[in-house]
Amino acid sequence: MAVATRSVTDVCVAARAAARRLAALDSGAKDAALHAIADALVARTDEIVEANANDMEAGREAGLSAALLDRLMLDSARVSAIAAQVRDIAALRDPVGEVIEGFRLPNGLDVRKERVPLGVVAVVYEARPNVTIDAAALCLKSGNAIVLRGSSSAAHSNAVLAQIAAQHAPEGAIGLVEGGREALAELARQEGLIDLIIPRGGEGLKAALREVATVPVIYAASGNCHVYVDASADPDKAEAIVLNAKTQRPGVCNAAETLLVHTDAAPAFVPRVLRALRGAGVELRVDGRTRALAGELAGELLDAVEEDWDEEFLALVLAVRIVDSVEEAIEHVNAHGSGHSEAIVTADAASARTFRLGVDAACVYVNASTRFTDGGEFGMGAEIGNSTQKLHARGPIGLRELCTFKYVVEGDGHIRP
Amino acid sequence: MAVATRSVTDVCVAARAAARRLAALDSGAKDAALHAIADALVARTDEIVEANANDMEAGREAGLSAALLDRLMLDSARVSAIAAQVRDIAALRDPVGEVIEGFRLPNGLDVRKERVPLGVVAVVYEARPNVTIDAAALCLKSGNAIVLRGSSSAAHSNAVLAQIAAQHAPEGAIGLVEGGREALAELARQEGLIDLIIPRGGEGLKAALREVATVPVIYAASGNCHVYVDASADPDKAEAIVLNAKTQRPGVCNAAETLLVHTDAAPAFVPRVLRALRGAGVELRVDGRTRALAGELAGELLDAVEEDWDEEFLALVLAVRIVDSVEEAIEHVNAHGSGHSEAIVTADAASARTFRLGVDAACVYVNASTRFTDGGEFGMGAEIGNSTQKLHARGPIGLRELCTFKYVVEGDGHIRP
């Protein structure tokens, strides 16, 4: 089945037609297809790993970094993990048909707001070939057709993975398009065929889409996240949260990039947290007030420049600043944050409330690490990305966020007076 | 207060700053502002009517149609009605702070999904000056700042109305911009300042926005709505619903534009419904099978052409077609409808279910008129428009749809293992 050789429009037309059929499929049929895909992934592991070896070789020749090569690489363990994830998605509750709310109007009409699939979702992604299957499985489970557009660096891997998935899904439900920026622009202008595009990639991809897209886009997030340590914070909990938010997995969007410390907590807390962070190998970019409290560590610190407050380091780098109040922390977060995940550590109920209400972000944490922002952690089972925009989906994009709803209104001959 | 003389960017910057303050206002403060606006509208009725007289005079000179002049006209009764609507909006429940859902994760973290304002909403509209106040009141109630951009034909009316509203709202919360397509394009590209644009107007306005907008847009709907009369339909109820959907208010988006009749119901139903529709002054554009059943009315019918199935007549015009099954009706609706409001009249549970599941529209009616699609009818109190798109808001856009949400996650020092 030649999923990869058709034009963008052909793939989208087939997906649109498939979407009508998918919307009517019951959960049993969708889950059976997902299990068939998982089985086929395992059965055809050698073929997948072989195709991936071509991508890896091309990647090494092109001088891809070790980190990118690691994200690209598939071996039999990783293929098994991908298949297991498909089975996990099959085990989730079907969002389609959920009644979000229902009520009876004064005139006796019954109104129900029912969840239905969006239709056709396009996912544009870079490198990691496991996204091909994750995204396809989430769309299939939620009754959507999907059009995948992966990175050229993973073209061989994606072609095999998409072919396997498409073969076991309803005809047209899973499509793959190739090609450069022209193909992307073509995809982004398929009004009436594509209901939503989700880009998973860097700022360049997002900027390119923003210029050309006429179909709705949900931008999967960059995360410039903060931990604010309030005057009253328990220092042990605060240190643990800062360390976790920064170092547990520094390359992801819900990792912290800036630490804000209340001036009253700073004399005791700053020296110990800087020591702990340095001990964990974190490069520190600090303001003058932080440096003044750093004692013998001062020599190991860099001076923060204005741009540091806006940067998503995605690495073992942390900017540190002392603030005079929770209000000043909120102002800093709202001015520099990307609206992803923001944490306060505090023992004070009023500070917690002020921060919770004042911070404009998808996820606001009180006494917990920013690292929990994740569809899996939130009990959604899986996510296709993480939205920092405010319309439709904010935070993890799971099965429900891949749906829309319709109002069903039932009467007995009702007419409007 | 010179609301109308600042640049688009200045108005948006002021709105952004106001939005932060509005988000923190409690309902009492917002409702007090709304009542002050209503009082001022009534107190300054003469001034409003006088400004409107300028617009009316210019409109007559420009040769606006009687229908457009009627939409533009304000007298003291209409001003009172606008003020009453503001008080009705004040009486609605505040959507901000509603907990949409909440749950405890296995690790003990408490997650709550709380409704919060979007931030800054821009509303672009044509003619009707009452929209200035309706939209401003809905945004204020939902904690959003608003940037209004009305039609030049209502410039005098809008300037006075916006000035009155802005004077009694928090500083910057209600802004008005003027200017042609360049100003519209500038507004549509205020990323970071505007969170959402809602255009209320014709297809030309929508097309213009689609080309330039980089901020999210919810297109208020055009409605090509259908009534499908199934084989088993009660003919009295069916006739009443068809008449109501077509004639009760033909110029609005939830009025029916096409009647589909099952072939088994047609011999008895078509002659009577055509007679009733003709009696109500409806022009009928029919397919050949309908004409064959029309008897002595045949001479009064026009032949439907392919374009008639796609047109939103917004007038006393109805296209009529006979279909062989509920599936064929669904196919017609999904091919030609605009996804707004679609009705089936049937006594058969299986047909009702098939139609309800198969039709892809914001509102699907079983045995009720399409005319009920309305925020007021649905108990939302008021609406700022009606969405036929699938993301964020589908159907009436009320106070809740002017909000987003944030996840609030509370722990006790939780870190991710």
Chai-1 contact restraints between the chains, C-beta under 6 A:
chainA,res_idxA,chainB,res_idxB,connection_type,confidence,min_distance_angstrom,max_distance_angstrom,comment,restraint_id
A,L109,B,A368,contact,1.0,0.0,6.0,A-B,restraint_1
A,L118,B,K390,contact,1.0,0.0,6.0,A-B,restraint_2
A,D195,B,K390,contact,1.0,0.0,6.0,A-B,restraint_3
A,R210,B,T214,contact,1.0,0.0,6.0,A-B,restraint_4
A,T214,B,R210,contact,1.0,0.0,6.0,A-B,restraint_5
A,P216,B,L391,contact,1.0,0.0,6.0,A-B,restraint_6
A,K237,B,G413,contact,1.0,0.0,6.0,A-B,restraint_7
A,A240,B,I415,contact,1.0,0.0,6.0,A-B,restraint_8
A,I241,B,I415,contact,1.0,0.0,6.0,A-B,restraint_9
A,N244,B,I415,contact,1.0,0.0,6.0,A-B,restraint_10
A,N244,B,R416,contact,1.0,0.0,6.0,A-B,restraint_11
A,Q248,B,R416,contact,1.0,0.0,6.0,A-B,restraint_12
A,R356,B,V408,contact,1.0,0.0,6.0,A-B,restraint_13
A,C363,B,Y407,contact,1.0,0.0,6.0,A-B,restraint_14
A,V364,B,K406,contact,1.0,0.0,6.0,A-B,restraint_15
A,V364,B,V408,contact,1.0,0.0,6.0,A-B,restraint_16
A,Y365,B,V409,contact,1.0,0.0,6.0,A-B,restraint_17
A,V366,B,E410,contact,1.0,0.0,6.0,A-B,restraint_18
A,N367,B,G411,contact,1.0,0.0,6.0,A-B,restraint_19
A,N367,B,D412,contact,1.0,0.0,6.0,A-B,restraint_20
A,N367,B,G413,contact,1.0,0.0,6.0,A-B,restraint_21
A,A368,B,L109,contact,1.0,0.0,6.0,A-B,restraint_22
A,A368,B,V409,contact,1.0,0.0,6.0,A-B,restraint_23
A,A368,B,G411,contact,1.0,0.0,6.0,A-B,restraint_24
A,A368,B,H414,contact,1.0,0.0,6.0,A-B,restraint_25
A,S369,B,I415,contact,1.0,0.0,6.0,A-B,restraint_26
A,S369,B,R416,contact,1.0,0.0,6.0,A-B,restraint_27
A,R371,B,R416,contact,1.0,0.0,6.0,A-B,restraint_28
A,F372,B,R416,contact,1.0,0.0,6.0,A-B,restraint_29
A,K390,B,L118,contact,1.0,0.0,6.0,A-B,restraint_30
A,K390,B,D195,contact,1.0,0.0,6.0,A-B,restraint_31
A,K390,B,T404,contact,1.0,0.0,6.0,A-B,restraint_32
A,L391,B,P216,contact,1.0,0.0,6.0,A-B,restraint_33
A,L391,B,H392,contact,1.0,0.0,6.0,A-B,restraint_34
A,H392,B,L391,contact,1.0,0.0,6.0,A-B,restraint_35
A,H392,B,H392,contact,1.0,0.0,6.0,A-B,restraint_36
A,R394,B,T404,contact,1.0,0.0,6.0,A-B,restraint_37
A,G395,B,Y407,contact,1.0,0.0,6.0,A-B,restraint_38
A,T404,B,K390,contact,1.0,0.0,6.0,A-B,restraint_39
A,T404,B,R394,contact,1.0,0.0,6.0,A-B,restraint_40
A,K406,B,V364,contact,1.0,0.0,6.0,A-B,restraint_41
A,Y407,B,C363,contact,1.0,0.0,6.0,A-B,restraint_42
A,Y407,B,G395,contact,1.0,0.0,6.0,A-B,restraint_43
A,V408,B,R356,contact,1.0,0.0,6.0,A-B,restraint_44
A,V408,B,V364,contact,1.0,0.0,6.0,A-B,restraint_45
A,V409,B,Y365,contact,1.0,0.0,6.0,A-B,restraint_46
A,V409,B,A368,contact,1.0,0.0,6.0,A-B,restraint_47
A,E410,B,V366,contact,1.0,0.0,6.0,A-B,restraint_48
A,G411,B,N367,contact,1.0,0.0,6.0,A-B,restraint_49
A,G411,B,A368,contact,1.0,0.0,6.0,A-B,restraint_50
A,D412,B,N367,contact,1.0,0.0,6.0,A-B,restraint_51
A,G413,B,K237,contact,1.0,0.0,6.0,A-B,restraint_52
A,G413,B,N367,contact,1.0,0.0,6.0,A-B,restraint_53
A,H414,B,A368,contact,1.0,0.0,6.0,A-B,restraint_54
A,I415,B,A240,contact,1.0,0.0,6.0,A-B,restraint_55
A,I415,B,I241,contact,1.0,0.0,6.0,A-B,restraint_56
A,I415,B,N244,contact,1.0,0.0,6.0,A-B,restraint_57
A,I415,B,S369,contact,1.0,0.0,6.0,A-B,restraint_58
A,R416,B,N244,contact,1.0,0.0,6.0,A-B,restraint_59
A,R416,B,Q248,contact,1.0,0.0,6.0,A-B,restraint_60
A,R416,B,S369,contact,1.0,0.0,6.0,A-B,restraint_61
A,R416,B,R371,contact,1.0,0.0,6.0,A-B,restraint_62
A,R416,B,F372,contact,1.0,0.0,6.0,A-B,restraint_63
